[in-house]
Amino acid sequence: MIAIERKRYIMQQLNEKGIINLKEIAKELKISEITARRDFEKLEAEGKLKRVLGGATLDTDQEMAPDGAELTMKEKKMLHKKEKERIAEFAAQFVRDEDSVFLDAGTSMVPLMRILEKRKIKIVTYNELLISGLHNPVAEIFVIGGQHRAYYSMNVGPVAQDVLKQFYFNKAFLGCSGVDFAQGMVYTTEMESLLMKRIALENAYESYLLVDHSKIGRRNYLKLAETSAFTSVISDKMDDQECFTYPENVTFI
């Protein structure tokens, strides 16, 4: 198998799993670990992955398709779909009837909206991705307007920020592009959504960070908040979870 085919396979596995093991990739491709490591290094230099101890993770929230193209939001919804659904089911238990709830931008909120739309609550969001899948919702839903960012399916900017500041939330559910537990820091990559996230975090009585395992150990150039700022950080389990030390407010399901 030539180098470009190996790279496509590596990116395909990475987009499906979020994190991959170097030894397993070498075995699957029937190549040496040295060759696999070189492929990882080249892909990291291209900004498509981030090498970690024993493997690699996606480098940013701009996930890449096997051919190197940027994935659409619709395609991103399918990444780690089962993990996101499990996290959403667990997170939904913290919501009570009549609560005012904030749902952040991003695909992690999609399965949570499917659950919460059937509840007798109020939902506020700037994430238009959530609206397209509604089906006779029971919840009262408020979609914040503003500058529309079509690629991200969200409304942002000064108008959106001013409107969001008027709300108080019993519960706020937020996403991120990466979380480094060693540093105790949560990261994101988009400035305008960063400002919306911070407003919601400040205006919420309880806040929950929903993060699938593929984002653990990842850093980006924008710091959202310390992990201690959240009531709870909810994630699915990693195979090597016992190798790390996590803050007390982290819950693995």
C-alpha positions in Angstrom: 0.0 0.0 0.0 1.4 3.4 -1.0 1.7 6.3 1.4 -1.4 8.2 0.2 -3.6 5.1 0.7 -2.2 4.6 4.2 -2.9 8.2 5.1 -6.5 7.8 3.9 -6.9 4.7 5.9 -5.5 6.4 9.0 -7.8 9.4 8.7 -10.8 7.1 8.1 -10.1 5.2 11.3 -9.4 8.4 13.2 -12.7 10.0 12.1 -14.6 6.9 13.0 -12.9 6.3 16.4 -11.6 9.7 17.4 -8.4 8.2 18.8 -6.2 5.4 17.3 -3.4 3.2 18.5 -0.1 3.2 16.5 0.6 -0.5 17.0 -2.9 -1.5 15.9 -2.7 0.7 12.7 0.7 -0.8 11.9 -0.8 -4.3 12.3 -3.9 -3.5 10.2 -1.8 -2.0 7.4 0.8 -4.7 7.6 3.6 -2.2 8.0 6.3 -1.6 10.6 5.6 0.7 13.6 8.4 3.0 12.3 6.6 3.5 9.0 3.3 4.1 10.8 5.0 6.6 13.1 6.3 8.4 10.0 2.9 8.5 8.6 1.5 10.0 11.8 4.3 12.6 11.8 3.5 13.7 8.3 -0.2 13.9 9.0 0.5 15.9 12.1 2.7 18.3 10.1 -0.3 18.7 7.7 -2.5 19.7 10.7 -4.8 16.7 10.3 -4.0 14.9 13.6 -2.3 15.2 16.9 0.1 12.6 18.1 -0.3 11.4 21.6 1.4 8.6 23.6 1.0 5.4 21.7 -1.3 6.8 19.0 -3.1 9.9 17.7 -6.2 12.0 18.0 -7.9 14.5 15.7 -6.0 17.8 16.0 -9.0 20.3 15.8 -12.7 20.3 15.7 -12.4 20.7 11.9 -12.5 16.9 11.4 -11.2 15.7 8.1 -12.7 13.2 5.6 -10.5 10.3 4.4 -9.6 12.3 1.2 -8.5 15.3 3.4 -11.6 17.4 2.8 -13.2 19.2 5.7 -16.4 17.4 7.0 -19.7 19.2 6.9 -21.8 19.6 10.0 -24.1 16.8 8.7 -21.2 14.5 8.4 -19.8 15.5 11.8 -23.1 14.4 13.4 -22.2 10.9 12.6 -18.8 11.0 14.3 -18.9 9.1 17.6 -22.7 9.0 17.3 -23.3 6.3 19.8 -21.0 7.9 22.4 -22.8 11.3 22.0 -26.2 9.5 22.4 -25.0 7.8 25.6 -23.7 11.1 27.0 -26.9 12.9 26.1 -29.1 10.3 27.8 -27.0 10.6 31.0 -27.0 14.4 30.9 -30.7 14.7 30.4 -31.4 13.2 33.9 -30.3 16.5 35.5 -33.0 18.5 33.8 -36.3 19.0 35.8 -39.7 20.0 34.5 -40.0 23.8 34.2 -36.3 24.3 34.0 -34.7 26.9 31.7 -32.0 25.1 29.7 -29.2 26.4 27.4 -28.0 24.2 24.6 -24.6 25.1 23.0 -23.6 25.0 19.4 -22.1 21.8 17.9 -23.2 18.3 17.1 -23.0 17.0 20.6 -26.2 18.8 21.4 -28.2 17.1 18.7 -29.1 13.9 20.6 -29.7 15.9 23.8 -32.2 18.1 22.0 -34.1 15.0 20.8 -34.6 14.0 24.4 -35.3 17.4 25.9 -37.7 18.6 23.2 -40.2 16.1 24.7 -39.9 17.7 28.2 -42.0 20.4 29.7 -39.1 22.9 29.9 -37.8 26.1 28.2 -34.8 25.7 25.8 -32.6 28.5 24.6 -30.0 28.0 21.8 -28.1 29.7 19.0 -27.6 26.3 17.4 -29.8 26.1 14.3 -28.6 22.5 13.7 -31.0 21.6 16.5 -34.1 23.1 14.9 -34.0 21.1 11.7 -34.7 17.8 13.6 -37.6 18.9 15.7 -40.7 16.8 15.7 -43.8 18.2 17.6 -41.8 19.5 20.5 -43.4 19.8 24.0 -40.6 22.2 25.1 -40.8 25.9 24.6 -37.9 26.7 22.3 -36.2 30.1 21.8 -33.7 30.4 19.0 -31.4 33.4 19.3 -30.9 35.4 16.2 -27.8 37.3 15.0 -25.1 36.9 12.4 -25.7 33.6 10.8 -22.7 31.4 10.3 -23.9 28.8 7.8 -21.0 26.4 8.1 -21.4 26.1 11.8 -25.2 26.3 11.7 -25.2 29.0 14.4 -26.1 32.6 15.1 -23.5 34.8 16.7 -22.2 38.4 17.0 -23.1 41.4 19.2 -26.9 41.1 18.7 -26.8 37.4 19.7 -24.6 38.1 22.7 -26.9 40.9 23.9 -30.0 38.7 23.7 -28.3 35.8 25.4 -27.3 38.0 28.3 -31.0 38.5 29.2 -31.5 34.8 30.1 -31.0 32.9 33.3 -30.5 29.1 33.1 -31.1 26.4 35.6 -28.9 24.2 33.5 -26.5 24.9 30.7 -25.0 22.2 28.5 -21.9 23.1 26.6 -19.5 21.5 24.1 -15.9 22.1 23.3 -13.2 21.1 20.8 -10.8 19.8 23.4 -10.2 19.3 27.2 -6.8 18.9 28.9 -7.4 17.4 32.3 -3.7 17.6 33.2 -3.9 21.4 32.8 -7.5 21.6 33.9 -8.5 23.6 30.8 -11.3 23.4 28.3 -10.6 24.7 24.7 -12.5 25.8 21.6 -11.5 27.1 18.2 -14.1 29.7 17.2 -14.0 33.1 18.8 -17.7 34.1 18.3 -19.0 30.9 19.8 -16.5 31.2 22.6 -18.2 34.5 23.7 -21.6 32.8 23.6 -20.4 29.9 25.7 -18.9 32.2 28.3 -22.1 34.2 28.6 -24.2 31.0 29.1 -21.7 29.7 31.6 -21.9 32.9 33.6 -25.7 33.0 33.5 -26.3 29.3 34.6 -26.9 27.9 38.0 -25.5 24.5 36.9 -23.3 23.9 33.9 -22.4 20.6 32.2 -19.6 20.0 29.7 -20.4 17.2 27.3 -17.3 15.8 25.7 -16.7 12.4 23.9 -13.4 10.7 24.5 -11.9 11.8 21.1 -11.5 15.3 22.6 -9.7 14.4 25.7 -6.1 15.4 25.7 -6.7 17.9 22.9 -5.7 21.6 23.1 -6.7 24.4 20.8 -5.7 28.1 20.7 -8.8 29.5 22.5 -9.2 28.8 26.2 -12.9 28.5 27.2 -12.7 27.9 31.0 -11.1 25.8 33.6 -12.7 22.4 34.1 -13.5 23.4 37.7 -15.9 26.1 36.3 -18.4 23.3 35.4 -20.7 21.5 37.7 -19.8 18.3 35.9 -17.8 17.2 32.9 -19.5 14.2 31.3 -17.7 11.8 28.9 -17.6 8.2 27.7 -15.0 5.9 29.0 -11.5 5.5 27.4 -9.8 2.1 27.2 -6.7 3.6 29.0 -8.7 5.7 31.4 -7.0 4.2 34.5 -3.7 5.7 33.3 -4.8 9.2 34.0 -5.9 11.3 36.9 -9.1 13.3 36.5 -10.7 16.1 38.5 -13.5 15.1 40.9 -16.2 16.7 38.8 -15.6 14.4 35.9 -18.1 11.6 35.3 -17.4 8.8 32.9 -20.4 6.7 31.7 
